[in-house]
Amino acid sequence: MRLERLSILLNKFNKRKKGFTLLELIISIALVAVFIIPIGNIVLGTVKINRAGENKQQAGIKLQEAMENIKSMDLPLKTGEENAVTLGDNIYIAKVDDKNYKVYAGSDYEENHISIEGTIKLKESEDEGLSIGDSPVSGILYYNRKDNTLGIGESGSNNTLEKAITKVDSIVSGKTSGSEADINIDASGKIQIHKVGTELTYSISSNDGIVIFLGQTGEEKKLKINIQNLSEIKVPIYIYNCDGVSSRNDIEIGNYKGEVNIVSGFSSKSIFKEKNFQVDLKARKDGNVVETSSFVVNK
C-alpha cells in the first residue's frame, strides 16, 4: 500500500517537471513584448533623431557656404559666365533669363550626399521712375587725370549712362597722352569727337549724349574741351567723376560755340540703381528637403 502511494506521488511530480503549458508560454511572450517593443522603438527613434540632426547640421554648413558665395559674387552675371559659376563643392549657378538664375547640383552629385538647389530672382524696384543712369548716351570721352591719358569711344545705340560707365574700359580706344578734345556737332546733329594733336576722330552714330569720364585722381590736371554745335539740338554732355560728385569746374571749357547741355552735380549713387536679389535655397538628401534658407542680396 505504501509503495503504491509513493508511486502515485512520483508520477504527479514528474508530470509537473515537463515544462510550461501553452497558455503560460503565450502569456510569457506577451509580457516580454510589452517591454521589448517600446524599448526598441525608443532606440530606433533616437537613431533617427541623431541622423536627422547630423543631416541638418551638414545641410546648414552647405547652405552657409552657398550663401556666402552668392553674397560675394557679382550679379548680374557677366557674359560668358552664365553657366560656369561655382558656389561651392559641386554646386552651380546658371542664368535662366535677365532676372532669374537657378542653383543646382552638378552631374557628379552622389545620392547619399547633401545637394543644394534653388532660385535667385531679381526683385522689381519699388522706384519705377527713371534715374539719370537711364539717360541715353552714344559717345564717351575718358580722361585719366593721374597719367594724363585720353581715350574716345562709342557706347553704341540704346546704351544708357549707367551701361556706358560700367563698360568704359571695353568701349574706349586710343588711350594715349593728351588732355584736350574737340566735340563738333554739325548742322544735321551728327557728332564727332576729336583728340587734339592726333588723327583720332570718332563719328558718333546718334546724338543722344556724351559722357566725359574723369578717371583716377592725380595732379588734378583738367581735361580741356572745345565745343562747337551748329545744330539746333541741345546735346547733353554728362560729366562723371569716379571719385564722387562731379561739377562743371572739373573740366576746362575752351572754345565754345552753339548750345549744349552740360550735366553735372550727380554722384555714383544716383547713376547705379541698387539691385535686390531674392535667394531661396533648399538642401536635399535622398530626395528629401533637410533644410532651407531664404535671404535678400543687395548689389
VMD Tcl script that draws the C-alpha trace (Angstrom):
set ca {
  {0.00 0.00 0.00}
  {2.79 2.41 0.91}
  {4.62 1.59 -2.31}
  {1.55 2.36 -4.40}
  {1.09 5.76 -2.73}
  {4.77 6.62 -3.29}
  {4.47 5.68 -6.93}
  {1.44 7.90 -7.38}
  {3.26 10.92 -5.80}
  {6.31 10.44 -8.01}
  {4.15 10.33 -11.13}
  {2.46 13.61 -10.19}
  {5.84 15.25 -9.54}
  {7.24 14.11 -12.88}
  {4.25 15.48 -14.77}
  {4.87 18.95 -13.25}
  {8.57 18.90 -14.36}
  {7.69 18.53 -18.06}
  {7.57 22.43 -18.67}
  {5.20 25.36 -19.23}
  {1.83 24.88 -20.67}
  {0.94 26.62 -23.99}
  {-1.06 29.24 -22.15}
  {1.84 30.01 -19.84}
  {4.17 30.34 -22.85}
  {1.83 32.75 -24.63}
  {1.48 34.88 -21.53}
  {5.28 34.98 -21.09}
  {5.87 36.09 -24.70}
  {3.22 38.78 -24.37}
  {4.82 40.12 -21.21}
  {8.28 40.24 -22.86}
  {6.83 42.01 -25.95}
  {5.18 44.62 -23.75}
  {8.62 45.69 -22.51}
  {10.89 44.96 -25.52}
  {8.89 46.69 -28.31}
  {8.73 50.14 -26.62}
  {12.44 49.95 -25.81}
  {13.19 49.06 -29.44}
  {11.06 51.95 -30.68}
  {12.89 54.33 -28.36}
  {16.27 53.13 -29.67}
  {15.19 53.41 -33.32}
  {13.69 56.85 -32.69}
  {16.90 58.04 -31.07}
  {18.94 56.81 -34.05}
  {16.61 58.61 -36.49}
  {16.75 61.83 -34.48}
  {20.55 61.71 -34.34}
  {20.77 61.02 -38.07}
  {18.33 63.85 -38.86}
  {20.36 66.18 -36.64}
  {23.56 65.25 -38.48}
  {21.89 65.79 -41.85}
  {20.52 69.16 -40.73}
  {23.96 70.22 -39.50}
  {25.63 69.18 -42.78}
  {22.89 70.93 -44.75}
  {23.37 74.10 -42.70}
  {27.09 74.11 -43.50}
  {26.41 73.63 -47.22}
  {23.74 76.37 -47.25}
  {26.01 78.78 -45.37}
  {28.80 78.18 -47.88}
  {26.45 78.78 -50.81}
  {25.01 81.90 -49.16}
  {28.45 83.46 -48.57}
  {29.48 82.74 -52.15}
  {26.29 84.27 -53.54}
  {26.75 87.41 -51.43}
  {30.35 87.84 -52.60}
  {29.74 87.19 -56.31}
  {28.89 89.79 -58.95}
  {25.26 89.83 -60.01}
  {24.02 90.02 -62.71}
  {26.49 87.51 -64.13}
  {28.86 88.74 -66.81}
  {28.65 87.48 -70.37}
  {30.36 84.11 -70.67}
  {29.79 83.21 -67.03}
  {26.10 82.32 -67.28}
  {26.67 78.55 -66.98}
  {30.07 78.28 -65.36}
  {29.87 79.76 -61.86}
  {30.58 77.51 -58.89}
  {29.01 78.25 -55.50}
  {30.83 75.51 -53.62}
  {31.53 71.80 -53.73}
  {29.53 70.55 -56.74}
  {27.05 73.48 -56.53}
  {26.48 75.64 -59.62}
  {24.50 78.66 -60.76}
  {23.13 79.19 -64.27}
  {21.30 82.09 -65.90}
  {17.68 81.44 -66.89}
  {16.96 84.96 -68.19}
  {17.89 88.56 -67.32}
  {16.05 88.38 -64.00}
  {16.31 84.75 -62.94}
  {19.02 82.24 -62.08}
  {18.89 78.64 -60.92}
  {21.09 76.88 -58.38}
  {21.66 73.17 -58.92}
  {23.87 70.16 -58.14}
  {26.46 69.01 -60.67}
  {26.34 65.80 -62.69}
  {28.75 64.09 -60.29}
  {26.36 64.54 -57.36}
  {26.09 61.43 -55.17}
  {22.66 60.44 -53.84}
  {23.79 59.94 -50.26}
  {25.29 63.44 -50.08}
  {23.67 66.80 -49.39}
  {22.69 68.68 -52.56}
  {21.76 72.34 -52.87}
  {19.15 73.69 -55.26}
  {17.13 76.87 -55.52}
  {16.43 80.13 -57.32}
  {17.84 83.66 -57.46}
  {15.36 86.29 -58.67}
  {15.87 89.98 -59.34}
  {13.27 91.82 -57.28}
  {11.30 94.55 -59.00}
  {12.37 98.00 -57.89}
  {9.90 99.88 -55.75}
  {11.01 103.06 -57.50}
  {9.68 102.79 -61.05}
  {10.84 106.26 -62.03}
  {13.80 106.83 -64.34}
  {17.13 107.89 -62.82}
  {19.93 109.80 -64.51}
  {21.62 106.44 -65.06}
  {18.84 105.61 -67.54}
  {19.72 108.61 -69.72}
  {20.75 107.53 -73.26}
  {24.33 108.27 -74.38}
  {26.13 107.43 -77.60}
  {29.69 108.69 -77.11}
  {32.27 108.62 -74.33}
  {35.40 110.60 -73.53}
  {37.74 109.02 -70.98}
  {40.37 111.14 -69.25}
  {42.74 109.70 -66.64}
  {43.95 112.60 -64.54}
  {46.72 110.56 -62.91}
  {48.69 109.66 -66.03}
  {47.24 112.34 -68.34}
  {45.82 109.91 -70.90}
  {42.78 110.47 -73.08}
  {40.63 107.95 -74.97}
  {37.49 108.14 -77.10}
  {34.78 105.58 -77.77}
  {31.25 104.99 -78.99}
  {28.91 103.39 -76.49}
  {26.52 102.27 -79.23}
  {22.83 102.85 -79.76}
  {20.32 102.23 -76.97}
  {23.03 102.49 -74.31}
  {22.49 104.33 -71.07}
  {24.79 106.41 -68.92}
  {24.98 103.55 -66.42}
  {25.90 100.95 -69.04}
  {28.48 103.21 -70.71}
  {30.25 103.89 -67.42}
  {30.13 100.23 -66.41}
  {31.91 99.04 -69.56}
  {34.07 102.10 -70.25}
  {37.28 100.03 -70.43}
  {35.93 97.93 -73.30}
  {34.45 100.92 -75.15}
  {37.30 103.41 -75.13}
  {40.25 103.14 -77.53}
  {43.31 105.27 -78.19}
  {44.28 105.78 -74.54}
  {47.40 107.84 -75.13}
  {48.87 111.02 -73.72}
  {46.63 114.01 -74.14}
  {44.32 116.35 -72.25}
  {42.35 118.21 -74.91}
  {39.46 117.16 -77.16}
  {37.08 118.77 -79.66}
  {33.35 118.00 -79.69}
  {31.85 119.05 -83.02}
  {28.15 118.79 -83.87}
  {27.25 119.63 -87.47}
  {24.01 121.16 -88.69}
  {22.35 117.75 -89.01}
  {23.22 116.84 -85.43}
  {26.00 114.39 -86.26}
  {28.64 114.28 -83.51}
  {32.39 113.98 -83.97}
  {34.87 113.73 -81.12}
  {38.46 114.56 -81.99}
  {41.55 114.11 -79.84}
  {43.58 117.30 -80.29}
  {47.11 116.74 -81.58}
  {46.27 113.36 -83.14}
  {44.31 111.94 -86.06}
  {41.96 110.10 -83.72}
  {38.39 111.10 -84.55}
  {35.17 109.28 -83.69}
  {31.93 109.83 -85.55}
  {29.05 109.04 -83.21}
  {26.08 107.26 -84.79}
  {23.46 109.14 -82.76}
  {23.21 112.39 -80.84}
  {21.73 111.00 -77.61}
  {24.51 112.40 -75.49}
  {28.15 112.17 -74.45}
  {29.66 111.21 -71.13}
  {33.01 112.61 -70.02}
  {34.53 110.02 -67.69}
  {37.13 111.53 -65.33}
  {39.36 108.75 -64.06}
  {41.86 108.49 -61.22}
  {42.95 111.49 -59.22}
  {46.50 112.71 -59.61}
  {47.66 116.25 -60.01}
  {44.05 117.14 -60.82}
  {45.01 118.34 -64.29}
  {41.80 119.29 -66.07}
  {40.54 118.00 -69.39}
  {40.10 120.83 -71.91}
  {37.01 120.61 -74.09}
  {36.36 122.71 -77.20}
  {32.68 122.63 -78.18}
  {31.04 123.61 -81.45}
  {27.36 122.94 -82.08}
  {26.00 124.04 -85.45}
  {22.66 122.27 -84.99}
  {19.54 123.17 -83.09}
  {19.88 120.02 -80.98}
  {20.95 120.68 -77.42}
  {23.11 117.60 -76.96}
  {23.63 116.66 -73.27}
  {27.20 116.21 -72.05}
  {27.41 114.32 -68.74}
  {30.43 114.83 -66.51}
  {31.16 111.74 -64.43}
  {33.80 111.95 -61.71}
  {34.58 108.43 -60.46}
  {35.67 109.89 -57.11}
  {32.28 111.25 -56.20}
  {30.02 114.14 -57.17}
  {31.33 115.96 -60.25}
  {30.94 119.58 -61.26}
  {31.40 121.67 -64.38}
  {34.60 123.01 -62.83}
  {36.17 119.54 -63.20}
  {36.75 120.30 -66.89}
  {38.00 123.37 -68.71}
  {35.78 124.75 -71.46}
  {37.89 126.25 -74.24}
  {36.35 127.42 -77.50}
  {32.59 127.34 -77.21}
  {30.05 127.87 -79.99}
  {26.41 126.96 -80.02}
  {24.44 125.34 -77.23}
  {24.94 122.12 -75.30}
  {23.55 120.92 -72.01}
  {26.42 120.19 -69.61}
  {25.01 117.96 -66.87}
  {26.96 117.67 -63.60}
  {26.38 117.51 -59.88}
  {25.23 113.87 -59.77}
  {27.00 111.03 -57.97}
  {27.56 107.32 -58.49}
  {24.64 106.55 -56.18}
  {22.25 108.42 -58.44}
  {23.53 106.51 -61.51}
  {23.73 102.95 -60.31}
  {20.45 101.62 -59.00}
  {20.73 99.14 -56.20}
  {19.66 95.70 -57.38}
  {17.98 93.37 -54.90}
  {18.01 89.62 -55.48}
  {15.71 87.22 -53.63}
  {17.55 83.96 -52.94}
  {15.68 80.78 -51.95}
  {17.76 77.65 -51.36}
  {16.91 74.06 -50.39}
  {19.23 71.37 -49.08}
  {18.22 67.83 -50.04}
  {19.38 64.37 -49.12}
  {17.96 61.20 -50.68}
  {15.32 63.35 -52.36}
  {14.03 64.86 -49.11}
  {14.34 68.52 -48.10}
  {16.53 68.70 -45.00}
  {16.95 72.45 -44.54}
  {16.01 75.70 -46.31}
  {17.41 79.23 -46.44}
  {15.94 82.47 -47.82}
  {17.64 85.88 -47.91}
  {18.00 89.07 -49.98}
  {21.27 90.16 -51.60}
  {21.87 93.83 -52.43}
  {24.14 94.56 -55.36}
}
mol new
graphics top color blue
foreach p $ca { graphics top sphere $p radius 0.5 }
foreach p [lrange $ca 0 end-1] q [lrange $ca 1 end] { graphics top cylinder $p $q radius 0.2 }
display resetview
